[in-house]
Amino acid sequence: MSITVSPLDLVLDTKNPRFVILSSREQADIRNYLLTYEDVCQLATAINEYGSLLPGERIVVLQENGKYVVIEGNRRTCSLQLLLARDLIPESFSHRIPHTATQII
């Protein structure tokens, strides 16, 4: 079943095996890790230039305790969150995330 949920309402997966070195698994820490080590700046730029995710690139979520938790697509979700809410971007990365194109808003 497919549903539509704002990326800002999604919770990044704290159990993602990619995060083996995180001492804290808060959402801001996960975004910072993805920015630092997983090319989220480049992905956000590509999404911004294209105007959306590429067709077929879905984000897979599970509903847990009333929240939608991303189980596939943390990088895409993080990129979209940063494009939609600049206050989520850590200061040291603000110059690397483009201002959101009007077709994404």
C-alpha positions as MATLAB code, in Angstrom:
seq = 'MSITVSPLDLVLDTKNPRFVILSSREQADIRNYLLTYEDVCQLATAINEYGSLLPGERIVVLQENGKYVVIEGNRRTCSLQLLLARDLIPESFSHRIPHTATQII';
ca = [
       0.000    0.000    0.000;
       1.273    3.459   -0.872;
       0.532    6.558    1.222;
       1.724   10.141    1.068;
       3.451   11.586    4.137;
       5.483   14.777    4.361;
       9.220   14.065    4.708;
       9.135   16.372    7.721;
       6.791   13.917    9.450;
       9.150   10.970    8.945;
      11.563    9.705   11.581;
      14.999    8.585   10.413;
      15.742    4.986   11.342;
      17.903    4.902   14.476;
      18.583    1.181   13.979;
      20.098    1.535   10.522;
      23.196   -0.686   10.436;
      25.058    2.077    8.586;
      25.306    4.001   11.876;
      27.829    1.779   13.622;
      29.885    4.666   15.038;
      27.160    6.908   16.442;
      27.199    7.350   20.188;
      23.896    9.244   20.048;
      21.056    8.339   17.742;
      19.050   11.538   17.969;
      17.570   12.768   14.676;
      20.001   15.716   14.482;
      22.953   13.351   15.048;
      21.758   11.027   12.290;
      21.372   13.954    9.878;
      24.855   15.193   10.783;
      26.314   11.718   10.170;
      24.553   11.456    6.799;
      25.820   14.903    5.818;
      29.375   14.099    6.876;
      29.780   10.549    5.580;
      26.995    9.691    3.139;
      26.959   12.451    0.468;
      23.613   13.922    1.514;
      24.688   17.384    0.291;
      25.217   16.008   -3.198;
      21.933   14.080   -3.067;
      20.013   17.165   -1.865;
      21.491   19.155   -4.741;
      20.474   16.470   -7.267;
      16.938   16.240   -5.871;
      16.666   20.037   -5.923;
      17.842   20.241   -9.536;
      15.504   17.454  -10.677;
      12.610   18.875   -8.650;
      11.758   15.684   -6.799;
      12.948   12.170   -6.198;
      13.510   10.211   -9.374;
      10.545    8.081  -10.408;
      10.673    4.733   -8.656;
      12.734    6.008   -5.715;
      10.276    5.430   -2.941;
      10.886    5.809    0.737;
       9.762    2.773    2.728;
       8.387    3.337    6.215;
       6.849    1.343    9.042;
       4.412    2.772   11.507;
       5.757    2.426   15.058;
       4.106    4.008   18.089;
       2.136    6.384   15.880;
       5.203    7.568   13.956;
       6.390    6.738   10.445;
       9.939    5.365   10.722;
      12.064    5.152    7.581;
      13.402    1.655    6.976;
      14.625    2.317    3.437;
      15.619    5.775    2.255;
      17.270    7.567    5.183;
      19.541    9.553    2.824;
      16.636   10.600    0.585;
      14.482   11.489    3.578;
      17.282   13.495    5.182;
      17.901   15.361    1.915;
      14.227   16.231    1.565;
      13.972   17.303    5.204;
      16.933   19.660    4.774;
      15.503   21.124    1.582;
      12.112   21.683    3.215;
      13.323   22.973    6.598;
      16.611   24.859    6.529;
      16.587   25.132   10.333;
      17.470   21.394   10.380;
      20.763   22.028    8.554;
      23.792   22.176   10.865;
      25.562   25.543   10.535;
      28.706   23.936    9.104;
      26.697   22.530    6.157;
      24.363   25.440    5.409;
      26.485   26.626    2.478;
      26.414   23.149    0.885;
      22.640   22.640    0.802;
      20.969   24.638   -1.968;
      18.001   26.867   -1.365;
      14.907   24.929   -2.272;
      13.629   25.136   -5.830;
      10.032   26.319   -6.109;
       8.859   23.040   -7.663;
       9.800   21.166   -4.466;
       7.893   23.417   -2.068;
];
